[in-house]
Amino acid sequence: MKPLSIAVREDAMVPFDRWLATELTHALSRPVARGLARKAIVAGVVSVAGRVTRDPGILLRCGPSVFVRHWDWLPRSEPAPALRVLYEDDFIVAVDKPAGL
């Protein structure tokens, strides 16, 4: 994936890691966990206004851009496994699925 720049349009009322997770979820159209955003910030992958910021607890102010340089820290999404329908009628569906799904 290409590097991503996100403009801070209003003062953030939440910590940087929560803000980043929310913004990346919208930008990538897939959920990004707050813990992953925190790891990226601490690892120095994310910069604010051109400076690497390693503090996930800061509150952002309106104006600067947040820049994500690379995506090594983000796990690749795998396609959902195919499910086998064992039985189906108007009221119930029985599915053979992997454990934990």
C-alpha positions in Angstrom: 0.0 0.0 0.0 1.1 3.6 -0.6 1.9 6.0 2.3 -1.2 7.8 3.6 -1.7 11.3 4.8 -4.7 12.3 6.9 -5.5 15.9 7.7 -6.6 16.7 11.3 -9.8 18.6 10.6 -10.7 19.4 14.2 -9.2 19.1 17.6 -9.2 15.5 18.7 -10.9 14.8 22.0 -9.5 11.3 22.3 -5.9 10.0 22.5 -3.8 9.8 19.3 -4.0 6.0 19.1 -7.8 5.9 19.3 -8.0 8.8 16.7 -5.6 7.0 14.4 -7.5 3.7 14.6 -10.8 5.4 13.8 -9.3 7.4 10.9 -7.6 4.3 9.4 -10.8 2.3 9.7 -12.5 4.9 7.6 -9.7 5.3 5.1 -9.0 1.6 4.6 -12.7 0.4 4.8 -11.6 -2.3 7.2 -11.3 -2.3 11.0 -8.0 -1.3 12.5 -7.6 -2.1 16.2 -6.5 0.6 18.6 -3.7 -1.7 19.8 -2.3 -1.9 16.3 -2.5 1.8 15.9 -0.6 2.2 19.3 2.1 -0.2 18.1 2.6 1.7 14.9 2.9 5.0 16.8 5.4 3.6 19.3 7.4 2.0 16.4 7.8 5.4 14.7 5.8 4.6 11.6 3.5 7.6 12.1 4.5 11.2 12.0 2.5 14.3 12.9 3.3 17.6 11.1 6.4 16.1 9.7 7.9 14.8 13.0 7.8 11.3 14.3 5.6 11.1 17.4 6.0 8.1 19.6 3.4 9.1 22.3 0.1 7.4 21.7 -1.6 9.5 24.4 -1.2 13.0 22.9 -4.3 15.0 21.9 -4.1 16.3 18.3 -4.9 19.9 17.4 -6.6 21.0 14.2 -4.3 21.7 11.3 -1.3 19.3 10.9 -1.4 16.2 8.8 -0.7 12.7 10.1 1.4 10.6 7.8 1.6 6.8 7.8 4.8 5.8 6.0 4.4 2.0 5.5 2.0 -0.8 6.4 4.3 -3.6 7.6 2.6 -3.5 11.0 -0.9 -4.0 9.6 -1.8 -7.7 9.3 -3.0 -8.8 5.8 -6.7 -9.6 5.6 -7.3 -13.1 4.6 -10.5 -14.1 2.8 -13.1 -15.8 4.9 -13.0 -19.6 4.7 -15.8 -21.3 2.6 -18.6 -22.6 4.8 -20.4 -25.8 4.0 -24.2 -25.8 4.5 -25.2 -29.1 6.1 -29.0 -28.4 6.4 -31.2 -25.5 5.5 -35.0 -24.9 5.7 -37.2 -21.9 6.3 -36.3 -21.6 10.0 -32.8 -23.0 10.5 -29.4 -23.3 8.9 -26.7 -25.8 10.0 -23.2 -24.9 8.9 -19.9 -26.8 9.1 -17.4 -24.2 10.1 -13.8 -24.1 11.6 -13.5 -23.9 15.4 -13.4 -20.3 16.7 -15.2 -18.8 13.8 
